[in-house]
Amino acid sequence: MIKTFEKDAEYMDLVQDILDLEEFKQMKHIRHHDNNRLEHSLKVSYYSYKVAKALHVNYKETARGGLLHDFFLERTVDYTNIKDKVLLYTTKHPQDALENSKKFFDLSMKEEDIIKCHMFPFDYRVPKYIESWIVNLVDTGLSTREFSKKFGYKLSYATNMLTIVLLNTIIK
């Protein structure tokens, strides 16, 4: 079955070079909440792209930055030390993703900002552009929803409602 984003030719034209990169494809093997990091990044990218188009802002940079926002491969972390794990997943991985993305792609200032600021407010870097805020909010909503699946339908329902409220606030 073809996924929604794959049916969107314009979106696919914007991100195909990223999806074709072998290093990027490796994210399929890295767990992210209830799925893998590649699927999560595709969802963040595609939903952010759709919101950016609806708001008539730069949807190209939004799609590309959203796709690259978690483009980092695992660094060695002591998973028994909760402090190291929290630091990696809140403040360190955006910088890792940015450095990794720069190795393979020429990034615009907006794309760099999208990648490095996507963990605000858990990280000190505040998004500078509306496109960065879009990815930040979509990522937060999706991550919360994905994480909440572990706790059953009640928490999932609450996060779905939060996501709807946030998206409605942005689009209005």
C-alpha positions as CSV (number, residue, x, y, z in Angstrom):
1,M,0.0,0.0,0.0
2,I,1.3,3.4,-0.9
3,K,1.6,5.9,2.0
4,T,0.0,9.3,1.7
5,F,3.3,11.2,1.4
6,E,4.4,8.9,-1.5
7,K,1.3,9.9,-3.5
8,D,2.2,13.6,-3.1
9,A,4.5,14.1,-6.2
10,E,5.4,17.7,-5.2
11,Y,6.5,16.6,-1.7
12,M,8.4,13.6,-3.1
13,D,10.3,15.9,-5.5
14,L,11.4,18.1,-2.6
15,V,12.8,15.3,-0.4
16,Q,13.7,12.4,-2.8
17,D,17.4,13.2,-2.6
18,I,17.3,12.8,1.2
19,L,15.3,9.6,1.0
20,D,17.7,8.1,-1.5
21,L,20.8,8.7,0.8
22,E,22.0,5.3,2.2
23,E,23.0,6.9,5.5
24,F,19.6,8.4,5.9
25,K,17.9,5.0,5.2
26,Q,19.8,3.6,8.2
27,M,17.4,5.4,10.5
28,K,14.8,2.7,9.6
29,H,16.7,0.4,12.0
30,I,16.7,2.9,15.0
31,R,13.7,2.7,17.3
32,H,11.7,5.8,18.0
33,H,8.9,5.6,20.5
34,D,6.4,3.1,18.9
35,N,8.1,2.9,15.4
36,N,11.4,3.8,13.9
37,R,13.2,7.2,13.4
38,L,12.7,7.2,9.6
39,E,9.0,6.8,9.8
40,H,8.8,9.4,12.6
41,S,10.9,11.9,10.5
42,L,8.7,11.3,7.4
43,K,5.5,12.0,9.5
44,V,7.0,15.2,11.0
45,S,8.2,16.3,7.6
46,Y,5.0,15.6,5.7
47,Y,2.6,17.1,8.2
48,S,4.8,20.1,8.7
49,Y,4.9,20.5,4.9
50,K,1.1,20.4,4.7
51,V,0.8,23.0,7.5
52,A,3.4,25.3,5.9
53,K,1.6,25.1,2.6
54,A,-1.7,26.0,4.3
55,L,0.0,29.0,5.9
56,H,1.7,30.1,2.7
57,V,5.2,29.9,4.2
58,N,8.3,28.2,2.8
59,Y,7.0,24.6,2.6
60,K,10.2,23.4,0.8
61,E,12.5,24.2,3.6
62,T,9.9,23.1,6.1
63,A,9.7,19.6,4.4
64,R,13.4,19.2,4.1
65,G,14.3,20.5,7.6
66,G,11.5,18.4,9.1
67,L,12.9,15.3,7.4
68,L,16.4,16.0,8.7
69,H,15.4,17.0,12.2
70,D,16.4,13.6,13.7
71,F,19.1,12.6,11.2
72,F,21.6,11.3,13.7
73,L,22.9,7.8,14.2
74,E,23.2,6.6,17.8
75,R,26.1,7.8,19.7
76,T,27.4,5.7,22.6
77,V,25.2,6.4,25.6
78,D,25.1,4.7,28.9
79,Y,21.4,3.9,29.0
80,T,21.6,2.9,32.6
81,N,22.5,6.6,33.4
82,I,19.2,8.5,32.9
83,K,21.0,11.8,32.9
84,D,23.1,10.9,29.8
85,K,20.0,9.5,28.1
86,V,17.9,12.7,28.8
87,L,20.8,14.9,27.6
88,L,21.1,13.0,24.3
89,Y,17.4,13.1,23.5
90,T,16.8,16.7,24.6
91,T,19.9,18.9,23.9
92,K,22.6,16.8,22.1
93,H,20.8,15.1,19.3
94,P,19.6,18.3,17.5
95,Q,23.3,19.4,17.1
96,D,24.2,15.8,16.0
97,A,21.5,15.9,13.4
98,L,22.6,19.3,12.2
99,E,26.2,18.2,11.8
100,N,25.2,15.0,10.1
101,S,22.9,16.8,7.7
102,K,25.6,19.3,6.8
103,K,27.9,16.5,5.7
104,F,25.5,15.5,3.0
105,F,23.4,18.5,2.1
106,D,23.7,22.3,1.6
107,L,21.3,23.7,4.2
108,S,19.6,27.0,4.2
109,M,19.6,29.1,7.4
110,K,15.9,28.1,7.9
111,E,16.7,24.4,7.5
112,E,19.5,24.7,10.0
113,D,17.2,26.5,12.5
114,I,14.5,23.9,12.0
115,I,17.0,21.1,12.9
116,K,18.8,22.7,15.8
117,C,15.7,24.2,17.4
118,H,13.2,21.4,17.1
119,M,13.5,20.4,20.8
120,F,12.5,23.8,22.3
121,P,11.5,24.3,25.1
122,F,13.4,21.2,26.3
123,D,16.5,22.8,24.8
124,Y,17.5,26.4,25.1
125,R,17.6,27.2,21.4
126,V,14.4,29.1,20.4
127,P,13.1,28.8,16.9
128,K,13.7,32.0,14.8
129,Y,11.3,31.2,11.9
130,I,7.6,30.3,11.5
131,E,8.8,27.2,9.6
132,S,10.9,26.2,12.7
133,W,7.9,26.6,14.9
134,I,5.8,24.5,12.7
135,V,8.3,21.6,12.8
136,N,8.7,22.0,16.5
137,L,5.0,21.8,17.2
138,V,4.3,19.0,14.8
139,D,7.3,17.0,16.2
140,T,6.1,17.6,19.8
141,G,2.6,16.5,19.0
142,L,3.6,13.4,17.1
143,S,6.3,12.4,19.6
144,T,3.8,12.8,22.4
145,R,1.2,10.7,20.5
146,E,3.8,8.0,19.7
147,F,5.1,7.9,23.2
148,S,1.6,7.8,24.7
149,K,0.7,4.6,22.8
150,K,2.6,2.8,25.5
151,F,0.0,4.1,28.1
152,G,-3.2,3.1,26.4
153,Y,-6.0,4.9,24.6
154,K,-6.8,7.5,27.3
155,L,-3.5,9.2,27.1
156,S,-3.4,8.8,23.4
157,Y,-6.8,10.5,23.2
158,A,-5.6,13.4,25.3
159,T,-2.5,13.9,23.1
160,N,-4.6,13.7,19.9
161,M,-6.8,16.5,21.3
162,L,-3.7,18.5,22.1
163,T,-2.4,18.1,18.6
164,I,-5.7,19.1,17.1
165,V,-5.9,22.2,19.3
166,L,-2.3,23.2,18.4
167,L,-2.8,22.7,14.7
168,N,-6.1,24.6,14.7
169,T,-4.4,27.4,16.6
170,I,-1.6,27.6,13.9
171,I,-3.9,27.4,10.9
172,K,-6.4,30.1,12.1
